[in-house]
Amino acid sequence: MNKINLPLDYSIQEIKKNLSILDVAEEFGLKLKRSGRSYFTLCPVHGEKTPSCSLVPDTDSTRDFSTALVVGLAEIK
């Protein structure tokens, strides 16, 4: 079920304003565990047993410590 309900005519900027990185992660079915101001989850890119992917809602960014991949909603074009 799609939990993110945005009108189809939203621009990319409007989507970025109305979504958090946590909304996107939960939409993809990632299980998040809070630790301080960050949330950790298993990396969706590769298989692993220990969560290495950090999501930071304050900056709407994520960092995978095992691959050094850093991505944020602001980078979506």
GUVOLO-199861 format. One record per residue (C-alpha): residue number from 1; x, y, z. Coordinates in Angstrom, 3 decimals. Each point is the difference from the previous one (the first is absolute). Layout:
// GUVOLO-199861
pos,u,v,w
NUM,X,Y,Z
...
//
This chain:
// GUVOLO-199861
pos,u,v,w
1,0.000,0.000,0.000
2,1.305,3.439,-0.928
3,0.220,2.122,3.162
4,1.486,3.018,-1.748
5,-2.984,1.870,-1.385
6,1.115,2.950,-2.094
7,-1.858,1.479,-2.965
8,1.367,-1.082,-3.369
9,0.568,3.618,-1.057
10,2.498,0.718,2.832
11,3.360,1.344,-1.127
12,3.230,-1.580,1.229
13,0.499,2.959,2.373
14,-3.480,-0.479,1.506
15,0.670,-3.700,0.489
16,3.297,0.742,1.764
17,-1.784,2.499,2.275
18,-2.747,-2.470,0.942
19,1.965,-3.228,0.461
20,2.622,-1.030,2.489
21,2.655,-2.620,-0.574
22,-1.815,-2.093,2.638
23,-3.234,0.062,-2.049
24,1.891,-1.291,-3.020
25,1.811,-2.723,1.976
26,-3.231,-1.222,1.585
27,-1.721,-0.023,-3.399
28,2.695,-2.439,-1.158
29,-0.669,-2.194,3.034
30,3.235,0.707,1.855
31,-0.136,-0.667,3.746
32,1.448,3.010,1.807
33,1.570,0.029,3.462
34,0.606,3.344,1.683
35,3.391,0.794,1.504
36,0.446,3.598,1.142
37,-1.123,2.338,-2.788
38,0.553,-2.647,-2.686
39,-1.794,-3.152,-1.062
40,1.802,-3.149,-1.090
41,-1.078,-2.727,-2.411
42,1.441,-2.751,-2.148
43,1.342,1.351,-3.270
44,-2.507,-0.635,-2.802
45,2.830,-0.142,-2.581
46,1.868,-3.060,1.301
47,-0.667,-2.856,2.416
48,1.260,0.388,3.530
49,-0.774,-1.174,3.534
50,0.883,3.173,1.914
51,-1.676,3.345,-0.772
52,2.519,2.309,-1.660
53,-2.329,2.502,-1.632
54,-0.615,3.174,2.012
55,-2.940,2.312,-0.732
56,0.064,3.546,1.397
57,-3.410,1.714,-0.089
58,1.462,3.435,0.893
59,1.882,0.102,-3.299
60,-2.185,-2.464,-1.956
61,3.103,-1.977,-0.874
62,1.261,-3.532,0.300
63,3.451,-1.512,0.243
64,0.984,-3.599,-0.460
65,3.111,-0.549,2.087
66,0.923,-3.265,-1.721
67,0.073,1.519,-3.512
68,0.576,3.692,0.902
69,-3.037,0.899,-2.124
70,-1.601,3.304,1.052
71,-3.365,0.999,-1.474
72,-2.595,2.605,0.879
73,-3.430,0.946,-1.251
74,1.509,3.312,-1.101
75,2.098,-1.901,-2.566
76,-3.027,-1.317,-1.867
77,-0.389,1.948,-3.219
//
